Amino acid sequence: MTHNPTPPPAAMFDLGGKIALVTGASRGIGESIARTLAAYGAHVIVASRKLDSCERVASAIRDHGGRAEAYACHIGDMAQIEAVFAHIEKTHGRLDILVNNAAANPYFGPIADTDLGAFQKTVDVNLRGYFFMSTTGYKLMKRNGGGSIVNTASVNGVIPGPYQGIYSITKAAVISLTKACAKEWAADGVRVNALLPGITDTKFASALVHNPEMMRIMGSKVPMARIAHPDEMAGAVLYLVSPAASYTTGACLTVDGGYLTA
């Protein structure tokens, strides 16, 4: 088995020439990740359900000298998953980085009251979507010598969040998916890792962020005594997809202000 020498410090986070796909990239954590990968040299495909929202982010990246394009992709739709990878293969011929960040959390309440619609939507996006995004991305990466996949899971995948039952269950499955894929795909040069954010100030988490009682409870359990900003997640992903993490696969990197240690 060959070992590529560790790159010099200046190149450890260099993503120049890399093609990166980031889902759920029109706002929040995904937007921060897309901007950061572009800042370090990657050509970023900004993907989410709404093309105009994706184009806003891609345009901002280009305005700052980066390389980006917008592509509408709802990962809860199998046809759209197939379409985005067909586009990437036709347009770029390769994929080096995949960040599965899009997610659904349509239900907030007692787990026993979860209806079939909310259950299905959450599973279709958070589990089925991640699974087929990963397997399709892996096949394209394998043909081109390898790549890096990062799945956005959650601390809720370790400790289920209050009134977030089905969401927490799917995020636990994402952690397992990450480890299973990492084990099988390492020999093909495809690394698979997970980001586990704590509570972050995004529109996605607004049901928690704008609930004073929930914030009081969560705040008491976070040693840093605050919630995260989306930009605080991007550096962790940059590490995981960069040459600096060349021997890192199957890892679940927690960025939670100490929540899981409390």
N, C-alpha and C positions, 0 to 999 in steps of 0.2 A: 504494500500500500504506500503510495507516494505521499510526501508531506511538502506542501508549499511553504517556503520560508516565510517567517513573520514579516510583514511589510514594515518599512521604516515608519516612525511615528507620524510623519506628515501624510502618509498614505493609508493609515489604519481605518479612516472613515471616508475614504475617497470612493464615491459611487459613480465617477465619470464613466460614461458609456453604458451604464446599466439601464435596463428597461424595467420600470416598476409600475405595478397596478395596485392602487389603494381603493378599496371599496368603502362606502359610507364616508366619502371624502369631501362632501359638500359643506360640512360644518363640523364644529366640535373637535374631538380627538382626531378624526380622520383628516380634517383639513390641516391641522397642525402637523400631522405626520407627512402629508403630501408636500407641504411647504418645506419641511425640514429635509426630506429626501432630495427634493429639487435643489435646495441650497447647497447640498453636498455633491451635486453633479448628475443625479439620475434624471432620465426623461420619465416624467410621471404621468400615468394615465389616471386622471381623476374621475372616479366612477361613483355614481349614486343613482337614485331613481329618476331625478329630475335633471334634464340636460342643462337647463339654464343655470341652475345652482352649481353644477359642476363647472360650467364655463366661467362663472364668476371667479372661482378659485383658480382654475387654469390660467385665466387671463391675468390675475394678480401675480401668479408665479412668473409668467412671461414678462410682465412689466418690470419685475425685479431681476431680469436677466436669466431666468431659469427656463427649462424646457418642459412643457406640459401640454396635454390635450384633454378634452372632456369627452366622456362617453357615458351614456345612460345605461345603467344596468341594475336591475332589481334581482338580487340573488335569491329571492324566493320564487323566481320563475326560471325553470330549467332551460327554456329556450333562450332566455337572455344570457344565462351563463355560457351556453354554447356559443352564442353570438359574439360575446366580448372576447373570448379566446380565439375565435376564428378571425376576428378583426386584428388582434395582436399578432397572430401568426402571419397573416397576409401583409400587414403594414410594417412590422418590425422583424419578423422572422425568429423572434426569441422572446423569452420572458426571464428575467433574472431575479426579480423580487415580487412577491405577492403579499400584501397585507390585507387579511380578512378582518375588516373592521365594522362593516355594516351589521346592524342588529335590530331586533324588534323586541319591544316590551309593552305590548298593548294592554296588559291587565295588571292592576295594582289592587290587591285585596286578599281575602282568605283563600288559601289554596283549594279548599273543597268547593269553592264557588266558581272555579275556573271553567268557563264554557268551552265547548269544542272549537268554536271559531278562534278564540284567543289562544287556545292550546295549539291548534294547527298552524296559525300564523307564526307563533314563536318558534315552533320546531322547524317549520319550513325555511325560515331565514337563519336562525341561530345554529341549527344543527345540519339539516339537509343542505342548506346553502353553503356552509363552511366545508362540508364534506366534499361536495362535488366541485366547488371552486378549487379546493386543495388537490383533489385527484386529477382534475383536468390541467391545473397549473403544473403539477408534478410531471406529467407526461411531456409537456412542452419543455420544461426545464431539463429533464433527463436527456432529451434529444440534443440539447445544446451544452451538455457538460455539467449541469448542476444549477443550483440557485438557492434562494432562501425564502421561506414562508413564515410569516408571523400571524398568529391568530389572536385577536383581542378577546380574551376571556373576561374574567372579573373575579374580585375577591369573593363575590357571591357564589362562585363555583367551589369555594372552600368552606365558607360559612354562609349558608343561605340567608339572603336578606329578608327582613320582615315584609310580609305582604308581597313578596316577589318570588313566589314558589316556582312557577314554571320557567321563568327567566333564569333563576338560580340553577334549576335542574339542567337546562340547556347549556349553561356556562360550565357546569361540572363536566358535561359531555365534551365540550370543546377542549378542556384540559386533557381528558382521556384521548380524544382524537389527536391532539398534538403529540402526545407521547407515543401513541401507536404508529403514527406516520413517521415520526423521527426515527424510530427503531427500524422500520422497513426501508426507508428511503435513504438512509445515511450512505449506504454503499454506492448509491448513484450520484452522490455529491449534492443532494438536496437536504438542506438543514430545515428543521421545523421547530419553532419555539412559540411560546405564548407570552403575551403581556397581560398582567392581572391588575387593572386599575382599581384604585379605591374610588370613593365617591368624587366625582369631578363636575365642575360647574359647566354643564352643557344643557342644551334644550332637551336632549334625550333623558337627562336625569331630573328634569324640572319638577316632576311629581314629588321628588325627595327634597330638592334644593329649596323649593318654595313651601315646604311643609315645616313650620317652626318646631313642632313636636318631634318630627323625624330628625331634623337637623340637631336638635338638642340631644337626642339619643345617640346619633352618629358621632356628634362632636365629642361626647364624653368617652367614646371608644377609640378615638384617634389621638395617639400621643402628640402629634404635631398640632392638634387642636384647630384644624382648619380643613377645608376641602381643597382639592387640587384644581389647578388651571389646566386646560387641555394641552398647552405647550409643555407641561411638565411630564407628559407621556411620550412626547416625540423623541427625546434623547434616548430613551430605553429602546425604542424601535430602531433608531439609527444604529445603535450598538449591535443589536441582534442581526441586522441585515448586512453589516459591514464586514470587511476583512478582519477587524478586531475580534470578531466572534467566530473565527474560522473553526474553532474546536468546540463550539457551543451548539448542541442540538438536544431537543427534548426538555429544554429548560422552561420553567414558568417564572418569569421575572415579575415580582410583585412591586408595584409602585403605589403605595397606599398610606403614606404618612405614618406607618407603624401599626395600622389597624389590626393586622393579623398577629402582631406580637402582643397586643393588649390583653 
